[in-house]
Amino acid sequence: MTSKFQEIMKDKKAIVFDFDGTLIDSLNAWKNVDIAFFTKRNLHYDEHGYFNAIMGMNLQSCAEYTIKTYNLNETPEQIMAEWNASYEQLFCREITFYPKAKDFLNYLKQNKIPFGIATAGPRKIFDLFFSNHSELKDDITFVSCDDVNTNKPDPTVYFECMKRMGFSPDECVVFEDSVTGLQGAVNTGSRVVCALTDQKKREEKIKLAHHYFEDYSELI
């Protein structure tokens, strides 16, 4: 255990992770799905504006936002079905952990530090991704924004994950990568750690967090 991780975990018992962009390198894949979606419909869209707008939303909310913003004559169910078909291959075959992130989860498992995932993404992508990492799957308490009918930065998804693990917010550390996610983590009252996997809005992210790191090797 590094001195940085000792400081992060001082007086704490469990960790709640975001998923996309925090543990797994999936954000470019999501963007590619968006590009394909809008290209198919011959629609111009502001990639960064759209991505920032839907950050922290569950899939249903993303679909509803997309329909309203781009005046689409489609149902949320139709759009979600298309997205799900695209994600299935990505999460099974192409998306990977960030370097040393899996080693870090194994380290937590070996040292009996409970951990969970609180994400805006659906359960399906968790199941697809961890079908290739089954040795870890049963150790993870997973909660989606779908389960609590809210979006980040509302802290409910984190609270539910902590509750299912059996810990209070003041016993937990939350790892997040995005401004929206970090705001939600701050709203829990827990200790907040920023995973600087993306350098955009670096200073804003650092200010929101109690601690930050750029590579999981700093923690093990």
QUIQUIRA-V455260 format. One record per pair of residues at least 4 apart in sequence whose C-alpha atoms are under 6 Angstrom apart, sorted by the first residue. I is the first residue (numbers start at 1). J is the second residue. D is the distance in Angstrom with one decimal. If there is no record, write none. Layout:
i & j & d
I & J & D
I & J & D
This chain:
i & j & d
1 & 220 & 5.2
2 & 219 & 5.5
2 & 220 & 5.7
5 & 219 & 5.1
6 & 10 & 5.9
12 & 171 & 4.8
12 & 172 & 5.6
13 & 171 & 5.5
13 & 172 & 6.0
14 & 113 & 5.9
14 & 114 & 5.0
14 & 115 & 5.6
14 & 172 & 4.9
15 & 115 & 4.7
15 & 172 & 5.5
15 & 173 & 4.8
15 & 174 & 5.8
16 & 115 & 5.6
16 & 116 & 4.8
16 & 117 & 5.5
16 & 174 & 4.8
17 & 117 & 4.7
17 & 174 & 5.8
17 & 175 & 4.8
18 & 22 & 5.7
18 & 117 & 5.6
18 & 118 & 5.3
18 & 119 & 5.3
18 & 176 & 5.3
19 & 23 & 5.3
19 & 119 & 5.8
20 & 24 & 5.4
20 & 26 & 5.7
21 & 25 & 5.6
21 & 27 & 5.9
22 & 176 & 5.8
22 & 177 & 5.3
22 & 195 & 5.9
23 & 97 & 5.8
23 & 98 & 6.0
24 & 96 & 5.7
24 & 97 & 4.2
24 & 98 & 5.3
25 & 96 & 5.8
25 & 97 & 5.9
25 & 98 & 5.5
26 & 95 & 5.8
35 & 39 & 5.9
38 & 43 & 5.1
46 & 50 & 5.8
54 & 62 & 5.9
56 & 120 & 5.4
56 & 151 & 5.7
56 & 152 & 4.6
57 & 61 & 5.8
57 & 62 & 5.9
57 & 120 & 5.6
57 & 151 & 4.8
58 & 120 & 4.7
58 & 121 & 5.8
58 & 145 & 5.7
63 & 76 & 5.1
64 & 76 & 5.8
65 & 69 & 5.9
66 & 70 & 5.9
67 & 71 & 5.4
67 & 72 & 4.7
80 & 84 & 5.9
89 & 93 & 5.9
90 & 94 & 4.9
90 & 95 & 5.9
91 & 95 & 5.4
91 & 128 & 5.7
91 & 129 & 5.0
92 & 128 & 5.4
92 & 129 & 5.5
97 & 101 & 5.9
100 & 216 & 5.3
100 & 217 & 5.9
101 & 216 & 5.6
108 & 113 & 5.0
115 & 140 & 6.0
116 & 140 & 4.9
116 & 141 & 4.3
116 & 142 & 5.7
117 & 142 & 4.8
118 & 143 & 5.0
118 & 144 & 5.8
118 & 157 & 5.8
118 & 158 & 5.6
119 & 144 & 5.0
120 & 144 & 5.5
120 & 145 & 4.8
122 & 144 & 5.9
127 & 131 & 6.0
130 & 134 & 5.6
130 & 137 & 5.9
143 & 161 & 5.7
145 & 149 & 5.8
145 & 150 & 5.5
145 & 151 & 5.8
145 & 157 & 5.6
152 & 184 & 5.7
153 & 180 & 5.5
153 & 181 & 5.9
153 & 183 & 5.7
153 & 184 & 3.8
154 & 184 & 5.6
155 & 184 & 5.0
155 & 187 & 5.9
155 & 188 & 5.7
162 & 167 & 5.3
163 & 167 & 5.8
169 & 190 & 5.2
170 & 190 & 5.2
172 & 190 & 5.8
173 & 190 & 5.8
173 & 191 & 4.7
173 & 192 & 5.8
174 & 192 & 5.0
175 & 193 & 4.8
175 & 194 & 5.9
176 & 181 & 5.7
176 & 182 & 5.6
176 & 194 & 5.2
176 & 195 & 5.9
177 & 194 & 5.5
177 & 195 & 4.9
178 & 182 & 6.0
179 & 205 & 5.8
192 & 209 & 5.0
192 & 210 & 5.4
193 & 209 & 5.4
193 & 210 & 5.9
193 & 211 & 4.8
193 & 212 & 5.2
194 & 209 & 5.8
194 & 212 & 4.5
195 & 212 & 5.9
195 & 213 & 5.5
196 & 213 & 5.9
196 & 214 & 4.8
